[in-house]
Structure formats: structure tokens, C-alpha cells
């Protein structure tokens, strides 16, 4: 079994460790993570969408969750589409559906036109034979934009996720406990 | 076409163990320690935790963020999450199972050293004294041939060895054990506890197979919250890291990986003389000779193996004169609700990772109540906190809030960490409509006949799930919260979990004192085949509202000691 010490692992998590301080197994683990990270960076070339579609996915994601484009939403969605024809069809079909409802097309339309369309398809209450396909597509676009953003560094920072660093002793700040208890029915 | 020849080994192995999960792993560990040579057969590959585990990785470190390169997670095709320990699936390509018309049942199988222990929830609850005597308690089901006092010493040994957190509470439904210090409760768990105090429901530190102080050469937990991904420091229990890999260092353990057991071969005296398995790499059949065999392939796989072992004298399957093999199948009753807790809105951000699981839980509290609305009981698992966001974390928020733009973003941020999930895990009473059998029409890719499942919840379980719903509503409301809805709508949409999805399937090769109504004796030794033992959850006579793994470990420990002693005496 690997002789990984807890301190090694805490350093490992932060990926700031010099590999010399780690056991062979832990070092391998760090290498593994770093290699994956490298693969995820660099200039991305669309594999599934054409230029227009790719631009649309980026702009639409950004309108749904501001910050999603910079967080890699278009790359993320394109990558998944390149590995799954059913998923690709949902997006190419949805984009074509939107493009036929604004001029010259969704991504090049004016802000007001874009917003008017989204205001229709962003709510199930507008469901109708005319809008149904758009509403269904927008649910996909929305959850994909959310996933892209909140699984990114920026999204996690915005939410305030503080974990994945490890602790030597598990402790919750007293101020957090007091904060919640005071606002609960048990606060009195 | 060439006829494949079966490769037979000349060597006679002392003990062949089939399956490397909690049961098989424990048998290997105990026997190796007692100086017995063991050969372990595992249907999946070996495990290399440093390479195979994705602990501490961030979603953005992979292009697909954990959804899978083919977007599997969005289409329910990625069965267990990209970052989790590589351990198995509801569906394995080429290895189907079937269900009878009208049956909904899902069978989670694992094919890797350590099996499901690489990822499981680590919840480690002793069965209570009354759990072993269900028939004596309420006239339903069957009593175990052993009692709590028989297993207690093995619970002690298992807990001391693998490490289980907890506190001495003196609650009859949750017997105390040999405990490691628990982890402090998280904020939402403190609120649940206060609600429970008000409702006079117990809420106590969780009992998890996680070490909080250095134990047996393993370092203590570093509280990263990722037990499900597999732990590179082996600070939680998995049979692979804690039992089998260390036992291999004794030189007494040989592991044959990628070996799918096909059949047990018996000699003229009716004893098992060899194990036939498929070498997956070459798709050839091999046989290894053995003095004794311990079947620990998981409850249903173990039943399947016995039913598929059919020499002339065992028309019903091996060790199955009673006809009980495959019968008495149960899974836990599962039902979960989510609640939104306003007191958690805007909570100052902090690291709440901790264990990969709850720090507090609710043991069953109505065990001595007369005239209950349903037989038996359940415990409650608590979820919540600031978890690492992942693919899917906010699908519920997107669906609830709809819209888009800055407003949606604000609402999602407002949802983060304010949800509490309560999940009930309850006892199902075995019934005649729930069992597995060989499907005569279907074989898997190795030509091995597959299982066909029959599954039906009775009114007792439906009533129990309704009681869960009412209780969880009450707890959420007492916390000042509102119920959001089902925690697992895809699996519990019918008001109760789909059979098999709690992954506590067991009971299919049950033990008992009467060979007419049980396959195994009180030491999990086949009544009819003295050198055949079963060491997973198949021998269980009932499925108490406690996650089965700790009892699998304790029972396997007892079985292994008995086996070693019988070998020493020359009885097997």
C-alpha cells in the first residue's frame, strides 16, 4: 500500500507541492491531475459545431449565465456534442429553430430581438405548439450554461466554495453556526 | 472451428475465494493472518488507487467537466459519475440480467478489486439484538440462526480493524461499538439535530468507516469530502486498500483478476473440487482445483453461481436441496425529500467538505412502539452543506427558477448550500413475489446463464415510505424550512425507491438451522456441501434498516475463523 502521509496529500490537493516531497504513488496522482489540466487548456478548435453555431452557443450561454462564455461554455458544449450525435442534434436543431425567428439570425440580431425571443422560450408557461421546441431547447441550453459556469474556477469562486483543500481537524467556524441558529426557529 | 480446451491447474488451492468486496476481502485478510493460503478470484481488474482514483481533481481539469466524453451523464448512461471510484454500473455491456413482466429492478454490479467498497457510503451500523429475531418480534419473516451476542465480538474486531466513527449513545436500535472520534457536525446538521430534539427524535454522530486518527498504518482522514472517489490515503475503508493489498504482502494471497466464475465443480462425494472461471482476456475457460471455496460474489451473483452449478446430483443448483437459493431477496426501502432552509440563506462561506457523507444521522426511534402503522423501521441519512459544485448541481435550480441572465445567477447563488436532504433507509420484509432465478432464455457474453428478477414492494413498505415522507416534512418544517420535493425524482417518483437502487440487495442464499428452509448453517457453511461457504450478504436472513456492509464484514470474519478452525481439525 502507498505510504502517503496526510501532509503529502494536503500539499497534493493544492497542486503546489514539489514532486520530490511526495511518495511515488502520490506524485503519480499529481502528474495525472496536471496532465488532465493541460489537456483542458490551450486554444480550442470546435470539433462538432460550424463557426456560426459555435458563436451562437457562446453568445447564448453568456446571455443565460453571464460569465459562462469566459468559463468555457462553448468549448464544453462542443466537446460533448462531438462525442454524442443526439446531443449535437439538440443544439444544431435548437440554434436553427432560433435563427428562423429573428433576423438575420439569433447571434447577429439586435439585443432587443434576442431578449424578446428568450423571454418567450425561457418559461414553461409559454408552452405552445409554436414555442414548444424552443422551450425544450432552452432548458438544455440553460442547464449546460449553468454546468459550464459553476464547474469552472470562476463559478466556484462566485458561489464561495471553499473546499477541496483538506483539513487536519474538521472545524466549522462558530460565526457560521451562530449565524444560522440565530435565523432559525431555535434562535430565541 | 477449433474446440477450446479447458485449462486445468494441477495445483490444489487450499481456499479459493470468489469475489473481493467486503465479504471476500475480509475472508482474505483473516485467513492470511491465520497463516492460511488463499487464492482470490475477481471478475474485474486489479486496482491501483494512485492511478485509478480521481480524488481532489476539479471538474474544470477535464474538458467534459465530469459529464463524460459522450455526454453520458446527461443521458443517464454514465452510471456512477466520472470522478467516482471506477467500480461498476447498473448495466454492464455484454452482461445483462432480465426482469419478469411487471418487475422494475436494477442491479448494481462491480467488477474491480474491492468491488463496491471502493465507493460505498461507508455508513457502518451494527444490527440490533431484535434485528436477528424478526419473527419472534412481530411474526413476520424468519429469525436468524444466530443472535447479536454471536456477532458482537466480530463487530468489535471489524470496527477496531477498519475504523468506524461514533459515540456511545445507549440506544437499543443503534448498538454502540468500538469507535473512532466523530467529526464535528456541519451547520445544517446542527439545525436538523435541534429540530429532532424538539420532535423527540434521536440525532447522533454518524457511524462511518472512516479513520479520524492514525490506525493500523493508515493516516487519518483529511476531510476532503470525496470518499466516493476512492481515498488515496486509504483513510476510509475499502476491502481493496485496507484488506487485500496489505494481505498480499504476506505472500499467502494470490489474486487472479479478470476471472469471471462460471461454475463450481463437484466430485463424486459431492464436495467442491474445482472452480471453473472465464479468463476474460482470452475468453477461455480455466479450472482451478481447491480444498474449500468461499463464495463472496455479492448476494445475487453468489446465488447465480450456485444455481448455475448443476452436477447430476444437484438438479436444483448446488447446495440448494431446500430450493431457497435466489429466494428471500430484499433491498432497503428508500425515500428522500429535499427542503429549503431559510436560516441557511446567505450563510458565511466556509469549507464544509468533511467526510464524504453525513456527520450526523437519525437512528430508528419507534422500535419499542406498540401498534405501529407498519412493521420494522428505518434510519435517516442527512445531506447538505457547501458541496463542490459539479455537473448537474443546479439543474433543479434551473428548472425551478427558469428565466436567464443576472437574475437567474443570483437565484442559483441563493440556492447554494441552503438545501437539506433527508433520506430514509428502511427494512423490507421478504415476500414470495421477490426473488431471482436463472433466465433459461438468456446467457451473457461468456455463455453464462443470467439472472431474472422478480420484485414487488408490499403495502408494509409503501406505508413505511409514507411515514418517511411525513416525518421528513415535519423535520424540515420544524427547521423553518419548506419542502422542495423528492430528493431523487428519477428513482423515487413512485413514492418509494425502485427495487435494487439502494444497493442493499441480499438474502438470496440464506442461513438457518433447518436444511429444509435454508442453504447455509449458522457458520455460513452449506448444509449439503461441507467445503462450500458463502461470505457476502447472501446469507442474511433479514434486511434490517442498517446498511449491510459492516455486518457483511463481521459475519465474514466469523465465517473465516470457523473455516480456518475446521481446516485445522481436518473437517473440511
Interface residues (C-beta under 8 A of the other chain):
Chain A: X1 X2 X4 X5 X6 X9 X10 X12 X13 X24 X25 X26 X28 X29 X32 X33 X36 X37 X39 X40 X63 X64 X65 X66 X67 X72 X75 X76 X79 X80 X81 X83 X84 X86 X87 X118 X122 X123 X124 X139 X142 X143 X146 X147 X148 X150 X151 X152 X153 X155 X156 X158 X159 X160 X161 X162 X163 X164 X165 X166 X167 X168 X170 X171 X172 X173 X175 X176 X177 X179 X180 X181 X183 X184 X185 X186 X187
Chain B: X49 X50 X51 X53 X55 X56 X57 X58 X59 X60 X61 X62 X63 X64 X65 X66 X67 X68 X69 X70 X71 X74 X75 X183 X184 X185 X186 X187 X188 X190 X191 X194 X195 X198 X217 X219 X220 X222 X223 X224 X225 X226 X232 X233 X234 X235 X241 X245 X246 X341 X342 X343 X344 X345 X347 X348 X349 X350 X351 X352 X353 X354 X359 X386 X387 X388 X389 X390 X391 X392 X393 X394 X395 X397 X398 X399 X402 X403 X404 X405 X406 X408 X409 X412 X413 X416 X478 X479 X480
